[in-house]
């Protein structure tokens, strides 16, 4: 008994010393000041690497019940104007008869100022192979080459990579719900907070963003949509230079336009601040053909693909709204 008590007396000071060491040289700033400093640091970010993991599930709508996982890795260059993403995703779902099917895709993308979007399909397959979701001729036509889509005048921004603006502005649209102390992340002390999406701050951010772009802002519509979104998470901010190093979000319920109710968990880690590798712009990308309807694969010539460009644009837009951060732009 005495031996056990002696060990406890020895252990407790060591634990206390470790906790004090972890907090050494970390100023005890108020949470709001740390968030404001993080916003300032994000505004001057030149480059960074990122890794994002997403799990999601949906049900009750047009697409039935399903879910999946997604891993996205890439880099931000030129203050976020140029963004690369290597996307590996698997979606599982049930068909009308209740049989389980899956879709697996590996796609590389590059987005330039959300004006030009490049994509390269490395893998695209279903299980079972004869599920009928993908036309083999379409896959053959797309795979193995870089394609480029340019934003039309007045059109939506194009990207399936995480929004650089949202990655940089995580600290500006949240409120702190819990102060979780100082925690080491990749060997660096960080301020660790429990956070929740702040609807009013997000509305201000989106209004400012629309004004900067010269876009109209339907505040009442945006306000209705945002107040339906519940998102809570955690934020890790460097105690050295206030960079946002990691963010996690949990969205327990979100109604999608086609009627499904979705839930998601999202984790993003940022690294290589100011030293991320340059993003290479594909030099030999083919312009993705315009037009609402493209010819069948059997008649495809000169790089014309047998799928509607409007469908690709719609899919890109919907993915960009939800892939990394809470849907907000």
Secondary structure by P-SEA (a helix, b strand, c coil): caaaaaaaaaaaaaaaaaaaaaacccccccaaaaaaaaaaaaaacccccbbbbbbbcccccccccccbbbbbbbcccccccbbbbbcccccccccccccccbbbbbbbbccccccbbbbbbccccccccccccccaaaaaacccbbbbbbbccccccccccccaaaaacccccccccccccccccccbbbbcccccccaaaaaaaaaaaaaaaccccaaaaaaaaaaabbbbbbbbbbcccccccbbbbbbcccccccbbbbbbbbbbbbccccccccccccccccccccccccccccccccccccccaaaaaaaaaaaaacccccccc
